Amino acid sequence: MSRGEIERICDVAAEMREARASRAYRSVLEAETVGLAFYEASTRTRVSFELAAKSLGATVVDLGIAGSSVAKGESLVDTMRTLERAGVTTAVLRHAASGAPYLAARGTGLHVVNAGDGTHAPPT
């Protein structure tokens, strides 16, 4: 990265710190519903995404894979389509298979955030 890019990142971080203190970002995602689809357990990652989405004003739903139709063999794309039809606009997906977020995004109109897939490390 160039010096200018690094300085811009630092400037934006400072702006965000100030905005957080004033709660300026509290309504950025108020019209959005974020679905947490964690096919692999990860308390820290799931809670971090949930708190981040809520702090920006989003409604958050946790799919709860163990109690969903996934346990009966429903495919990833079908599960994502179900979330989409229910009003979810963004899915935060953690999955054991490499490329799962790509498949979910390609098979739906959802915005998909990769919370870790296969050999790709989660953003911790």
Secondary structure, DSSP 8 states (H G I E B T S, - for coil): --HHHHHHHHHHHHHHHHHHHHTTTTTTTTT-EEEEEESS--HHHHHHHHHHHHHTT-EEEE--GGGSGGGGT--HHHHHHHHHHTT--EEEEEESSTTHHHHHHHTSS-EEEEEEETTB----
